[in-house]
Amino acid sequence: MSASAGPQPGVGILGAGRAGTALARALQRAGIPAWIASTRSPTSMRFHLAQYAPRATAVAAEQIGQQTGGSGPGRPDGLSIVVLMVPQEDLDGVDPGWLDGVLLVDATNRWEDEPLPDWFEDSLQAGLSSSEAIAARFSGSTVVKTLNHLSHWDLDGGGQRVQPRLQPVAGDPANMGLEVGGGGGGPPPPPPPPGTVSAQTSSLESVTFPDTPTSSSTTPRWTLPTGASVQGWIDASSGSDGTGSPSAVWRATGIPYAQAERYCPAEPAPAVVGTLEATSLSPACPQRDLAILEGAAPANPLGDLTQDEHCQHLSVTVPAGTDPGERLPVMVRIHGGSYVAGAGDQPLYGTHALVAEQRVITVNVTYRLGMFGFLGVPDARIPANLGLLDLIEALRWVQENIAAFGGDPQNVTAWGESAGADAVAHLMIAEGAQGLFRRAIIQSAPFGLMRGREAMTNALGAVAAEVPADAPPEELLTVQERIERTALRFGLRGAMPFGPEYGHHPLPAAADLDAAWAQAARRVDVLVGWNAREAALFTPGVQGVKVLPEVPLVGRAAHEGLVRLLTESIYGRGVRAFLARHARARGNGYQYLFDTGSDHLLDSSHAAELPMLFWDRAVWGSAESLSEVDRDDYESRARQMRAAWATFACTGHLPTGTIPGVMTVERAG
């Protein structure tokens, strides 16, 4: 069967997200024309397919049809294949008749930067009577429905393959459309210049693909919406796969996102003029080392970072070769450390492996801590929640600028562990943060410590009020240590004396928290969980408990009972309540329980999952908590966890069940 004389065959892709865009690029590399019609709404992050399908196909018919010579409603004429990149669960309620002649591919399929598979190109050109062969070869995808028929790649009916010539449409300065010319035989045309993509956008969404630095460049550079440039660097120093071989990523580090005088709310950083050299790591907020990390983390966790109370900087990491218009999922990482320690750029939190393997963009944020950011003292005119206001400014920066790095500002996940997870949960209900992120990954948030803190906060504020407002940072850290000792008399809550304060901007009053989180449930997908033995990291610091496992016969069992009791009180109970409320409010959410099942005393303790997410042998190889693991097996399991986190960030969904040696996942409700 040969194609009709008028329309030019090609591939129409409904869905201009990560998977659809990557497929269009793969087709372009193979010399096959492809057109994208977006299925997104300008006012909503994502329509249900039953709502957007008719409009999407109408747009595709009009715009793709104009390019190919076809017209009319429904499936665009003249296309060899139409691919709809959607999650399978979005198919509920769709008229089956609309799906005739459409190949549906699960949106989690990842083409990455691989060449277009030979089987796909050959199948398009072979004129198969059905597309089942193609459907069977979509590696990693769920094909919901296949085409009934495919047309020959044969424009003149004579059996000759016609090579398409891709060129910008006249009058299209963004190089978003393509004209398809003919020409029999001969070598394929040269690839289009950087910035030219075989994609035609619809009126539903604008997709642009500006010029991109090459992978071999030593100075990747991005242009911000203001016109200023950011010059970054290539980081090929860390192994990101099981073999330890390096995979380069591009980084732009130490970018100021906000500024503030001491005890003042953050304001946006001044606009960059000219070129910003983003090649230095972000400074850490002034801090002392956390003794509880001994054994769980490598020595000197801050590495060579400088410390500065004006620490409102962030660092962006992207897969090498990312086009600025690629619209990759964005994961904004908020570090933990009991609101008194940690930094976005400390070596423990390197995202090389995650970015290189999963093709996501990460943004690591540094913010004010302790006395500088998380203790309000009304009598001393020190506002509460200054560190939280820093984080809101960071998320605003991401919304305004991340598209320049190839990220999708409509697909941002706020992601944190411990105090960072607690901050993410509170950002869900913070005034001014609505719409700044679409998903939340909340790892080991100490929900059990965060309520009923008013008396403690008032007592600690009285100590802080004694410090002159202009005291040097070192003096503030000395007073901070006094505050931490004072807090111990308040029981478990005193283990984390600093943190968000309710009833102070930008947070609601304590009585309104449940209503606020319920209201946020419909706009933020959540993945929330905890580690099976969180408290095992902390019990060695409790007098008399450190030696408990060594007591004959009953010592190990008694210690384990205490670990489980504290873990449930501080973490597990609060996580289940958080997710149950989210489900009652009809929010989309998942719960995980991290449990590797080893016999080490620090197995599945607080922060035990961090090496899996931020694996780098050079950094984590010396951690005592990993001294007994098989490294190859561990790295294999770590890749599975990184893939799960990236899948949720990309789609808002996760397969339920157990990943052996990693975690069990359940869906809310």
Stockholm file with secondary structure:
# STOCKHOLM 1.0

chainA/1-669         MSASAGPQPGVGILGAGRAGTALARALQRAGIPAWIASTRSPTSMRFHLAQYAPRATAVAAEQIGQQTGGSGPGRPDGLSIVVLMVPQEDLDGVDPGWLDGVLLVDATNRWEDEPLPDWFEDSLQAGLSSSEAIAARFSGSTVVKTLNHLSHWDLDGGGQRVQPRLQPVAGDPANMGLEVGGGGGGPPPPPPPPGTVSAQTSSLESVTFPDTPTSSSTTPRWTLPTGASVQGWIDASSGSDGTGSPSAVWRATGIPYAQAERYCPAEPAPAVVGTLEATSLSPACPQRDLAILEGAAPANPLGDLTQDEHCQHLSVTVPAGTDPGERLPVMVRIHGGSYVAGAGDQPLYGTHALVAEQRVITVNVTYRLGMFGFLGVPDARIPANLGLLDLIEALRWVQENIAAFGGDPQNVTAWGESAGADAVAHLMIAEGAQGLFRRAIIQSAPFGLMRGREAMTNALGAVAAEVPADAPPEELLTVQERIERTALRFGLRGAMPFGPEYGHHPLPAAADLDAAWAQAARRVDVLVGWNAREAALFTPGVQGVKVLPEVPLVGRAAHEGLVRLLTESIYGRGVRAFLARHARARGNGYQYLFDTGSDHLLDSSHAAELPMLFWDRAVWGSAESLSEVDRDDYESRARQMRAAWATFACTGHLPTGTIPGVMTVERAG
#=GR chainA/1-669 SS CCCCSSSCCCEEEECCSHHHHHHHHHHHHTTCCEEEECCCCSSSSCCCHHHHHHHHHHHHHHHHHHHHTCCSSSSCTTCSEEEEEECGGGGTTCCGGGGTTCEEEETTCCCTTCCCCHHHHHHHHHTCSCSHHHHHTCTTCCBCCCCSCCCCSCSSSSSCCBCCEEEECTTCTTCCCEEEECCBSSSCCCCCCTTCCSCCCCTTCCCCCCCCCCTTCSSCEEECTTSCEEECEEECCSBCSTTCCBCCEEEEEEEECEECCTTSCCEECCCCCSEEECBSCCCBCSCCCCGGGBTTBCSSTTTTCCBCSCCCEEEEEEETTCCTTSCEEEEEEECCSTTTSCCTTSGGGCCHHHHHHHCCEEEEECCCCHHHHSCCBGGGTBCSCHHHHHHHHHHHHHHHHGGGGTEEEEEEEEEEETHHHHHHHHHTTSTTCTTSCSEEEEESCCGGGSSSCHHHHHHHHHHHTTSCTTCCHHHHHHHHHHHHHHHGGGGGGGGSCCCCCTTSTTSCCGGGHHHHHHHHTTTCEEEEEEETTGGGGTGGGSTTTTTGGGSTTTHHHHHHHHHHHHHIIIIIHHHHHHHHHHHHTTCCEEEEEECCCCCSTTTTCTTTTHHHHTCCHHHHTTCGGGTTSCHHHHHHHHHHHHHHHHHHHHHSCCCCEEETTTEEEEECC
#=GC SS_cons         CCCCSSSCCCEEEECCSHHHHHHHHHHHHTTCCEEEECCCCSSSSCCCHHHHHHHHHHHHHHHHHHHHTCCSSSSCTTCSEEEEEECGGGGTTCCGGGGTTCEEEETTCCCTTCCCCHHHHHHHHHTCSCSHHHHHTCTTCCBCCCCSCCCCSCSSSSSCCBCCEEEECTTCTTCCCEEEECCBSSSCCCCCCTTCCSCCCCTTCCCCCCCCCCTTCSSCEEECTTSCEEECEEECCSBCSTTCCBCCEEEEEEEECEECCTTSCCEECCCCCSEEECBSCCCBCSCCCCGGGBTTBCSSTTTTCCBCSCCCEEEEEEETTCCTTSCEEEEEEECCSTTTSCCTTSGGGCCHHHHHHHCCEEEEECCCCHHHHSCCBGGGTBCSCHHHHHHHHHHHHHHHHGGGGTEEEEEEEEEEETHHHHHHHHHTTSTTCTTSCSEEEEESCCGGGSSSCHHHHHHHHHHHTTSCTTCCHHHHHHHHHHHHHHHGGGGGGGGSCCCCCTTSTTSCCGGGHHHHHHHHTTTCEEEEEEETTGGGGTGGGSTTTTTGGGSTTTHHHHHHHHHHHHHIIIIIHHHHHHHHHHHHTTCCEEEEEECCCCCSTTTTCTTTTHHHHTCCHHHHTTCGGGTTSCHHHHHHHHHHHHHHHHHHHHHSCCCCEEETTTEEEEECC
//
